[in-house]
Amino acid sequence: RSRLPTETEGRTSWSDLADDLMAALAAEDLTNVILSGHSMGGCASLIAAAGAPERVRGLVLFDPVVMSPDTPQPPPEDMARSPLALGARNRRAVFPSHAAVVEAYRGRGAFKTWPEAALVDYVADGFATRADGEVELTCSGAWEASNFTTADSAGFRAFGASRCPIRVLRAEHGSTCRVDGHIEALTADGRIRIETVPGTSHFLPMERPDLVRETLEAALAG
């Protein structure tokens, strides 16, 4: 919903998103905060918790995009030509109505496993009504593509730099929390918990909102 400019040139990491989050916490002078996020939001929350330990008392992350340093990472020029980045740049931005977007997205692509209520909410918040009555994506394809091409291992490094309790729920299929081979070391002292949720994909929050709610409520009550 921000109306600030989205600058894509020169981005090399998602640390800029964590910087924005830390700035928001500082501007509101918030402390004792539970940060939570899905996908890129989970990674940004993790980096912010490491950078502002005096403000964050816990993390709840849902299939965050976290890549260990040994995860194969193509060069930036190849990432810019990846199917995700190309799809983002070519994504249709304007539809006649919110209902038309829901009809176009329902049961297709990334939305195959989404319940109707989640899809309707997503479209309501992700498309703004224009002066001509049609609706347009609020997140430009160029910005979305930029996010697909700038992921790095900053999130993984933040596990060790953070100090608060962390609970991670990973997808069973196609998880973006790529820490295999490191889970035993990360969870050795009990501060970090990493669990795989059976039957889920990367869109775990949409598929298991009941579990997400329970996990957040437990973190807030702790």
C-alpha positions in Angstrom: 0.0 0.0 0.0 3.0 2.3 0.1 3.1 5.1 -2.4 6.8 5.5 -2.1 8.8 4.9 -5.2 10.1 1.3 -5.8 13.6 1.7 -7.0 14.9 -1.5 -8.8 18.2 -0.3 -10.0 21.3 -1.3 -8.0 19.4 -3.8 -5.7 21.6 -6.7 -4.6 19.8 -8.0 -1.5 16.6 -8.0 0.5 18.3 -6.2 3.3 16.8 -3.0 2.0 13.4 -4.4 3.0 14.7 -5.3 6.5 16.0 -1.7 6.7 12.5 -0.4 6.0 11.1 -2.7 8.7 13.7 -1.6 11.3 13.0 2.0 10.4 9.3 1.5 11.0 9.9 -0.1 14.4 12.2 2.8 15.4 9.7 5.5 14.1 6.9 3.9 16.3 9.4 3.2 19.1 8.1 -0.4 19.3 9.7 -2.9 21.6 8.9 -6.5 22.7 7.6 -7.2 19.2 6.8 -10.5 17.6 7.7 -10.3 13.9 6.1 -12.7 11.5 6.2 -13.1 7.7 5.7 -15.5 4.8 8.2 -16.0 2.0 10.1 -12.7 1.4 8.4 -11.2 4.4 9.8 -14.0 6.6 13.3 -13.3 5.3 13.0 -9.6 5.9 11.7 -10.2 9.4 14.6 -12.5 10.2 17.2 -9.9 9.0 15.4 -7.1 10.9 15.3 -9.2 14.1 19.1 -9.6 13.8 19.6 -5.9 13.2 17.3 -4.7 16.0 17.5 -7.3 18.8 16.4 -4.7 21.4 13.0 -4.4 19.7 12.2 -8.0 18.7 11.4 -10.7 21.3 10.4 -13.4 18.8 10.0 -14.6 15.2 7.4 -16.7 13.6 8.3 -17.5 10.0 6.2 -19.3 7.4 8.3 -20.9 4.6 10.6 -18.0 4.5 13.0 -17.6 1.6 16.2 -18.5 3.3 19.1 -20.0 1.4 22.1 -21.5 3.0 25.4 -20.5 1.5 25.8 -23.9 -0.2 22.5 -23.5 -2.1 23.4 -23.3 -5.8 22.8 -19.7 -6.8 22.9 -18.7 -10.5 24.6 -15.4 -11.5 22.3 -12.3 -11.4 22.1 -12.1 -15.2 20.7 -15.7 -15.2 18.3 -14.9 -12.4 17.0 -12.0 -14.4 16.0 -14.4 -17.1 14.5 -17.0 -14.8 10.8 -18.0 -15.4 9.8 -16.2 -12.2 11.4 -12.9 -13.2 10.2 -13.1 -16.8 6.7 -14.1 -15.7 6.6 -11.1 -13.3 7.6 -8.6 -16.0 5.0 -10.0 -18.4 2.2 -10.2 -15.8 -1.1 -8.7 -16.9 -1.5 -5.5 -14.8 -5.0 -4.3 -15.7 -8.4 -6.1 -15.6 -12.0 -4.8 -15.9 -12.8 -5.5 -12.3 -11.7 -7.3 -9.1 -14.2 -10.1 -10.0 -12.5 -10.6 -13.3 -9.1 -11.0 -11.6 -10.5 -13.6 -9.3 -12.0 -15.5 -12.2 -8.7 -15.3 -14.1 -6.6 -16.5 -11.1 -8.9 -19.1 -9.6 -7.3 -22.6 -9.6 -4.4 -21.6 -11.9 -0.7 -21.4 -11.5 0.5 -20.3 -8.1 -3.2 -20.1 -6.9 -4.1 -23.7 -7.4 -4.2 -24.5 -3.7 -5.7 -21.2 -2.5 -9.1 -21.3 -0.9 -11.6 -18.8 -2.3 -11.6 -16.5 0.7 -7.8 -16.1 0.5 -7.8 -15.4 -3.2 -10.6 -12.8 -2.9 -8.7 -11.0 -0.1 -5.4 -11.1 -2.1 -7.1 -9.6 -5.2 -8.9 -6.9 -3.1 -5.6 -5.7 -1.6 -3.4 -6.3 -4.6 -5.4 -4.4 -7.2 -6.5 -0.7 -7.0 -9.4 0.8 -8.8 -8.3 3.3 -11.5 -10.1 6.5 -12.6 -11.5 4.6 -15.6 -13.1 2.0 -13.3 -10.7 -0.8 -14.2 -8.4 -2.3 -11.6 -4.6 -2.4 -11.7 -1.9 -4.3 -9.9 -0.5 -2.2 -7.0 2.9 -4.1 -7.2 4.5 -3.4 -10.6 6.0 -6.3 -12.5 9.4 -4.6 -12.5 9.4 -4.5 -8.7 8.3 -8.1 -8.4 10.9 -9.2 -10.9 13.6 -7.3 -8.9 12.7 -9.3 -5.8 13.1 -12.5 -7.7 16.6 -11.5 -8.8 18.1 -10.2 -5.6 17.6 -13.0 -3.1 20.8 -14.0 -1.3 22.0 -15.7 1.8 21.5 -12.7 4.1 18.5 -14.5 5.7 20.6 -17.5 6.6 23.3 -15.4 8.2 20.7 -13.7 10.2 19.8 -17.0 12.0 23.2 -16.8 13.7 23.2 -13.1 14.3 19.7 -13.0 15.9 19.1 -13.5 19.6 15.4 -14.2 20.0 13.4 -17.4 19.8 12.5 -18.4 16.3 9.8 -20.8 15.0 9.9 -21.8 11.4 7.1 -23.7 9.6 8.4 -25.1 6.3 6.4 -26.4 3.4 6.7 -30.1 2.6 6.7 -29.6 -1.1 8.9 -27.0 -2.9 10.0 -25.2 0.3 12.0 -22.0 -0.1 13.5 -22.5 3.3 16.6 -24.3 2.0 18.5 -25.1 5.1 18.8 -28.9 4.6 22.2 -30.0 6.0 22.2 -27.2 8.5 19.0 -27.9 10.6 20.8 -29.9 13.3 23.3 -27.1 13.9 20.6 -24.3 13.7 18.3 -26.1 16.2 21.0 -27.5 18.6 20.4 -25.1 21.5 16.6 -25.0 21.2 16.3 -21.3 20.4 15.4 -22.1 16.8 12.7 -24.6 15.9 12.2 -25.7 12.3 9.2 -27.9 11.5 7.9 -29.2 8.2 4.1 -29.1 7.8 2.8 -32.2 5.9 0.9 -31.7 2.7 1.8 -28.0 2.3 3.4 -26.0 -0.5 5.2 -22.7 -0.4 1.7 -21.1 0.1 1.4 -22.7 3.5 -0.4 -19.7 5.1 -3.2 -19.9 2.6 -3.5 -23.7 2.8 -3.3 -23.9 6.6 -4.6 -20.6 8.1 -5.7 -22.6 11.2 -2.2 -23.6 11.9 -0.8 -20.1 11.2 -3.3 -18.6 13.6 -2.6 -21.1 16.3 1.2 -20.6 15.9 0.9 -16.8 16.1 -1.4 -16.9 19.1 1.1 -19.2 20.9 4.0 -16.8 20.1 2.0 -13.7 21.3 1.0 -15.5 24.5 4.6 -16.7 25.3 
